[in-house]
């Protein structure tokens, strides 16, 4: 983990502007340490408003060029300020942080993404592929235009099966990613990495419950320190004895074993 | 501006707060620094004047549901709700590591009754390896929580006196700013026998998601910290330090050395960095360097000489 001023090498909107997706490439020192599923905590401004850093998942790792790619959606004040940053400028970065996905050494890996939950999955796909793992992507989005704007071409360039669903039926199966999964004849066993909205991840976890698949989910929560000190970004976990405890999304996660996660947010 | 470390070597940084001596006046605030491990890789613990540990209660607590955080202009609302492993687990799993920290470790205790505080004070003594006990009578995030003791002077005096009677550690009373008269609360803590006063805890606040038309925090309300509260905190330190003859640890929105110097001039003998750690995990180091350089520039040979320079009688 490092605190460093990373140089922006590329930064700009990606795809159709209505989806407000941005791509940020940073030159950093710590690419060797980065594991799929980890994130960085970025200071988006030097001023006091916005005050806190913004956690952004790592969507690409290029160890030769010592670069990481971050994809994010412009959503609030922090990301709005971030979009102003220009190539050549520096951004203060804390990272890489958190526990990433387990990279399988063989067998089958299903990637299940909802919307922009696709972003942290690409480095995992690449590492698994390099090890000879059979990778299969299931991705649900609103429509074809969104999927293309959120990086569909990156995925089509990989040597993997890509299956998509769209709510409006403009591409792939009409419906959500669960509808897509239900149509698929599952392998006997393997690993699943899921990232998307909480209800979607809960449903995917449930879907694989009676199978021989081990599911890992990447969670999102409003973060403070990013280091596990402030207890701002917790989730609830249930161990095998049924005992509840808190997990720190920033430090124990963001990736957790899905069967341990209590998806009911009211606890 | 990065002040030069070389320049500042001759400044005496040690500060004495009654029975508590710190190697320098820069502490970290409770609830922002865990039990001292999380930042160690980024901010060398031995350079800190001390660490105030995450607040503990007699029993373990899961704390409040999420969202627990909401950012506001130059500020942060939190409603963690005193999530902690409980006294027993703290002593068995955390204290052995805490006592090895190369700086002063201050435990922070919270309770729901006088008996709760007494139980924890009894268990935490000098022999525990702690440097002091901070009594949180000001947590805004739990129902019937510590804040009841922090808003009623008679209750504050009672709980501080009860803790003082049970422990041989220096007792720090952490005050809530959510009162009409902070001086009255500080005087009550002094009557109870507090050795040191720390202020301020967070200001009760709220933020609403206007699209969802409901509060952002699951707990609806939370404690506001960060630069947004700093002027309130400076004013309170200034008032209390002139009215009560106890050393003060000042905190509330300190991000830079300039902010820290403001608190010292207002009457604090030491400062605590809280939310500032989230913005810059190395903030305490830059603040310490900056304070030393400031002393150099103003011809002050000891940091302690800055305390209260902005008091009324001094200008």
HADDOCK unambig.tbl for C-alpha pairs under 7 A between the chains (distance, minus, plus):
assign (segid A and resid 48 and name CA) (segid B and resid 74 and name CA) 5.16 0.50 0.50
assign (segid A and resid 49 and name CA) (segid B and resid 73 and name CA) 5.72 0.50 0.50
assign (segid A and resid 49 and name CA) (segid B and resid 74 and name CA) 4.81 0.50 0.50
assign (segid A and resid 50 and name CA) (segid B and resid 73 and name CA) 6.76 0.50 0.50
assign (segid A and resid 50 and name CA) (segid B and resid 74 and name CA) 6.33 0.50 0.50
assign (segid A and resid 51 and name CA) (segid B and resid 74 and name CA) 5.41 0.50 0.50
assign (segid A and resid 51 and name CA) (segid B and resid 75 and name CA) 6.63 0.50 0.50
assign (segid A and resid 51 and name CA) (segid B and resid 279 and name CA) 6.76 0.50 0.50
assign (segid A and resid 52 and name CA) (segid B and resid 278 and name CA) 6.70 0.50 0.50
assign (segid A and resid 52 and name CA) (segid B and resid 279 and name CA) 5.55 0.50 0.50
assign (segid A and resid 53 and name CA) (segid B and resid 279 and name CA) 6.27 0.50 0.50
assign (segid A and resid 222 and name CA) (segid B and resid 67 and name CA) 6.80 0.50 0.50
assign (segid A and resid 222 and name CA) (segid B and resid 69 and name CA) 6.29 0.50 0.50
assign (segid A and resid 224 and name CA) (segid B and resid 278 and name CA) 6.04 0.50 0.50
assign (segid A and resid 225 and name CA) (segid B and resid 278 and name CA) 4.28 0.50 0.50
assign (segid A and resid 227 and name CA) (segid B and resid 38 and name CA) 5.94 0.50 0.50
assign (segid A and resid 228 and name CA) (segid B and resid 38 and name CA) 6.44 0.50 0.50
assign (segid A and resid 229 and name CA) (segid B and resid 32 and name CA) 5.82 0.50 0.50
assign (segid A and resid 229 and name CA) (segid B and resid 33 and name CA) 5.16 0.50 0.50
assign (segid A and resid 229 and name CA) (segid B and resid 34 and name CA) 4.34 0.50 0.50
assign (segid A and resid 229 and name CA) (segid B and resid 38 and name CA) 5.96 0.50 0.50
assign (segid A and resid 230 and name CA) (segid B and resid 31 and name CA) 5.81 0.50 0.50
assign (segid A and resid 230 and name CA) (segid B and resid 32 and name CA) 4.86 0.50 0.50
assign (segid A and resid 230 and name CA) (segid B and resid 33 and name CA) 6.70 0.50 0.50
assign (segid A and resid 230 and name CA) (segid B and resid 34 and name CA) 6.57 0.50 0.50
assign (segid A and resid 231 and name CA) (segid B and resid 80 and name CA) 6.63 0.50 0.50
assign (segid A and resid 232 and name CA) (segid B and resid 68 and name CA) 5.44 0.50 0.50
assign (segid A and resid 232 and name CA) (segid B and resid 69 and name CA) 5.87 0.50 0.50
assign (segid A and resid 232 and name CA) (segid B and resid 80 and name CA) 6.27 0.50 0.50
assign (segid A and resid 234 and name CA) (segid B and resid 66 and name CA) 6.94 0.50 0.50
assign (segid A and resid 245 and name CA) (segid B and resid 62 and name CA) 6.78 0.50 0.50
assign (segid A and resid 246 and name CA) (segid B and resid 62 and name CA) 6.61 0.50 0.50
assign (segid A and resid 265 and name CA) (segid B and resid 65 and name CA) 6.91 0.50 0.50
assign (segid A and resid 266 and name CA) (segid B and resid 65 and name CA) 6.10 0.50 0.50
assign (segid A and resid 267 and name CA) (segid B and resid 65 and name CA) 5.56 0.50 0.50
